Amino acid sequence: MRLFIAVPIPEVALGEIQKVQRELQSGFGNSIRWTNPASIHLTVKFLGETPANKIADISSTIEEICNQISRFSMVCCGIGAFPNIKQPTVIWLGLEAPPELLQLQRELETSLSQHGFAAEKRAFSPHLTLGRTRLNLSLPELGFLRQKIDEYSHQKIAAFTVDNLELIKSDLKPSFPVYTTQRKFPLKAD
């Protein structure tokens, strides 16, 4: 199974995120494949192809870490592009990274590396993927994207409480991936 660990985004926050996504869609033709709002999530750790016999160990590791970290708040603010604004391949919504999120991610990386999952080489960059480019963007589209990045640079879009993590199975389909939650792991309640 192709698996990853993620923070689910509550429906109320998704509604606000979808408004921004629709506004962005108005400035592009078919050059962007937009993420289905119901599929938007924060990936904390990508596991990749995982043998079924490792799921119990993964689950107990996630559960142990979640039992030590209290629920916390997240704020969505700002939009941007990876790898850069000149040649974007991903359009994203930024997330303020509270210490609890960074601790959660670090502990998952460390603990899961002991179960044979390679640690991520890139620095953790919390974001929500809004869309991926299919084609090179035209000059007017790049201009529109720059304008929206400037417009949203310090704007709070949504806030929500993170109260659980999910282990999610990803099935890659020709048109879009299908995500299925395998298990939920509550964070420690205060």
N, C-alpha and C positions, 0 to 999 in steps of 0.2 A: 504494500500500500504506500502511496505517496502521501506523507503526513507533514503537518506543521502545527505549531502551537501559537494561538492567537488570542488577542483581547477582542471580544465581540463588541460591536458598537450598538448601543440601545436605539430603539426605533425613533424616539424623539430626536436624538442627535442626528440620526440618519436623514430625517426629514429636512433638517437645516442644511446638512451636507448636500442633499439632493438639489436644494435651491441653488447653491453655488455651482454645482455640476451642470444644471440646466442653463444657467447664465453663461457658463463657459461654452457649452455646446452651441450656443447661438453664433459664436464667432468662427466656427470651423465647419468645413465641408465633411467629406468622408475620410479625412486624413487621421482621425482619432477613433480608436475603438474604446468606447466608454465602459467603465466598470458598472456592472449591474449594482444599483444601490444596496440591494439585499445582500450582496456578496462583499461589501466593503468591510474590512477588518484591519487590525493592527497585527502584523506578523511579528511575534517575539522571537521565535526560533523555527527555522525551516529544517526539517529532518530528512526530507527526500524519501526515496524508496526504502521502506522499512519492513523487515521480516515480521510476520505475525507473532513470532515467539519473543519479540522484544517489547511488545506493547505493554505487558504487565510491569516490566522494569521501568519503562518510560512513565507510565501512569503513577507508579508509586513515587518516583522522583518528583514529578510535577506536584503531586498531592502534598508531599513533605515540604516542598518549598512554599506552596500556597498557604499551608498552615502556619507559616512563620511571618508572612507579610500581610499587613492590614489593608483593607480596602482603601482606595485613594481616588482623588479626582483628576480628571484630564481635561485639557482645554484644546480645542482645534482652532488654530489661527494661522493665517498666511497660506499662500499657495506658491508652488515653485515647480521646477522641472529638473529631472535627472537626464543625462549627466550635467547638462548646463542649458541655459536659455537659448544659445545659438543653434544647438542641435538637440532639441529635447526628444527623448524616447518615452519618458514617463512624466505625466502631469500629476502632481501630488498636493495633498492638503497637509499642512504641518501640524504637529502636536507638541505642546509644551511637555517636556519630559520631567516629571517629578522624580525625586530620589527613589521612591518606591518602585517605579517602573524600571529605572536603571538597575536597581538591586535585583529585581525579579529576573531581568534579562541576563545579568552577569551570572547569577546563581544557576540559571538553567543552562547557560553555555558551559560553565565549569562542571556541573554535575552530569550533564548528558555526554560530555566528552569522555567521561569515565565509562560510558556504555558504548563507546565506539563512534559517536557522532562528532564529526570534525567541527572544531570551533570556527566561527565566522571570522574571516580575516579582516573584513571591512568594519569600521566603527559602526555601532548601532545608531541608526538614524530614524527615529520614530516618525512615520508618515502613513497616510492613507492614500492608496493609489486611486486616482479619479479616472484616469484614462492612459492608454498607450498609443503612440503614434503608429500608424500603418504605413504612411508615406512621409516624405520630407514635407515640412510645413512651408506654405507659400510665404512671401514677405508680408502680405496683409495679415495672415494668421499669426506669424511671429510677432508682429506689431500688437495685435490684439492680446496675445498671451502676455507680452511685456506689460501692457497697460493693466491687465487684470492682476498680475503679480504685484505691481506697484499699488494698485487700489486696495488689495487685500493684505498688504504687508504687515500691518499691525492690527488687523480687524479680527476680533473674536467671533467665530462662526458658530461654535457649539461647545457645550461643557457637559460632562457626564461622569458618573461614578463607575470605577472599575471594581467589580465585586467578584469576578471569576475569570478563569482562563478556559480555553477550549482546545482539545486535541481534535484536529480537523483532517479529514481525508479529502484529497484533491483528485478528482478524475478529470483529466484533460480531454476535452471534446474539441472538434474542429472549430466551432464558433466561440466557445467560452468554457472555462473550467467550471465544474460542478463541485461544490463544497458540501460535505456531510459531517456534522459534528459527531464524533465518536464518543466523547465523554466531556463533562464539565467539571471544573475543579474550583470550588469556592475559595476566595481569599478569607483570611481571618477576619471575623467580625469584631469590632471594638466593644 
